[in-house]
Amino acid sequence: MTESTGLAVGERVPDFSGQLVDPDGTERTATLSELLEDKPVLVNFYTADFSPDCIDEWCDFRDFDWFATGDQVQVVGVSKSGAALHKRFIDYLDLGFPLFADPDLDIAEAFDVRYRAFKISSRARRSTFLVDSERRIQYKWLSNHWLDPTRDTPPVREIHEAIVERLQDGAADFGPA
């Protein structure tokens, strides 16, 4: 397995900036703090654009109306894929979510999900984090596949239920004051 366990619920995420591709194909440098100005952010680490598991994963998020509307949380993807590939991936799947390009895995490192697959190549462990306006982790899902932690896909319905419960329990902790 892997030693990367991800930041714990309650821990603060360091602010980071990275190349973000918006759903309309626009590229820009964005920070986590900027994204959090509007609403909590669900940061979803995945392996690579166009891998079969990642296509299934992003279709699940896209087809789950609660996530797709972006009313309660903003879903943001992060992978090692570059901005040009992100644009094609967004267009191919008709995604309404922005995607961070993390070729050096700096964002994965900030969330403590960077690891070496089979002790050969660095990757981000498939994981999902709900981050509040104070940059604190309020929810975390981490892949636990016995061989390769990029093979599990997030259980979108379970993530939705956990987030809705957290939003109801601590609504004052989320979003701009």
N, C-alpha and C positions, 0 to 999 in steps of 0.2 A: 504494500500500500504506500502511502505517502506520509510524510511528517507534517505537511502543511495542514493546519487545522482551521485556518481562517480566523479572523477577528471574532471575539466573543460578543454575545449580546451585551450591550451596555458599554462596550469599548467605543472610543472615538476614532473615526477614520481621519487620517491626515488629508488635508485638502490636496488635490492634485489637479493638473491640467493635462489635456491631451487632445489629439486630433479627433473631432467628433463629426460624423456624417449624419446630417439630419435626414428625415424621411423624403424630403424633396431633392436630395442629392447634394445639398450645399455642404461644403466642408468648412469647419471653423475650429479654432482652438477654444476649448471650453474648460471651465473648472467645475468641480463638484459643488462648490459653494454657489456658483451661478445657477446650476440646475435646481438646487434646493431652495432658491428664492420663491418659487411658486408652490411647491408641494413636496412631500417625501419622494425619494427616488428608490426604486427597486433596481439595484445593480445586478445584472445577470451575466456571469462569466460563462462563456462557451468555448469550444475548442477552435473551430474554424468555419468560415463561411463555406457553404455548399457541401459539408460533410453530411451524410444521411441523417445521423442523430440530431445534428444541429438544425437541419431543415425541419424535422419533426418537432423539435423543441420550439422553434420560432413560430411554426404554424399553430402550435398549441396556444402560445401567448396571443398571437394575432386573432385566433378564432374564439378566444375567451373574451366576450364583450366587456367585462368589467375592467380587464387590463387594457383592452384596445381603446376604450374611451379616454383613458388617462384622467378621469375626473378626480379620483382619490390619490393615485400615485402615478409617477412618471416612470415607465419601464425604460431602462437604458442597457444596451448590450455592450459587452467588452470581450474582444478576442484578439488574437495575435495577427489576424488578417489585416491588410492595409486598407487605406481609404478607398482606393479604386475598386477593390474587390467588394468592400462594404456597399458601395453604390450599386454594383450589379446584383448583389444579394438582396438588398432592400427592394430594388425594382423587380427582381425575379419573383419574390414572395409577396410583393405589395405590402411591405411592412410599414407600420405607422410609428416605429420606434427608432430613436437615434442609436447609433453604434459607435463606440470608441475604438479606434485603432490602437492596439497596445503591442507593437512588434517587439519591443524590448522588455515587455512584461513588468513595466514599472507600476502600472495600476494594480496588477495582480499581486505584486510585492507589497503594495500599500495595504491590501486586504489580507495578506498572509496566505494566499492561495497559489503561489508559484511553487512548482516542484519539478523534478526531473523524471520524465516518463521512462521507465525501464533503465534508469540511470544513464540515459543517452541525451534526450532533448528536453529543453525546458518548456513548460506549458503552464497554463492556468487550470487549476482544479475546477471542474464544473461546480458552480455554486451560485447562490442567490442571497443578497443582503438587502434588507429594508433599512434605509438611512433616513434619519429625521433631520429637522432644520438645524440641530446642534451638531450634526455629523456623527451622531451616535447610532450604533447598530441596534435596531429594535426587533429584528427577526433575521434568522439565518437558516439556510438550507445548504447542506454540504454533501456532495456525492460520496458514497461509501462503497462503490463497486470494489469487489475483492481483488481484481487484477489491475484495473485502470480507472482512476477516478474521473476520466472524461467520458466514460461510457454510460453512466446513469444520466437520465434526463429529469429535470425538476418536475415534481408532481404539481402541475399548475393549479388544480382544484384545491389541494391541501395548502399550497402557498396562499391562495386567495382567502381561504377560511381563516388561516392564522393571521393574515394581515388585517382582515376585517375585524376580527376579535381584538387585535392590538389597537386598531384605530378607535374602536368603541371604548376600550378600557382606558386609553390614555390620549384621547383626542387633543387635549391641551398641549401635549408634547410634540405635536406635529405641525408642520407648516409655519408660515410667517405669523407673528403675533399680531 
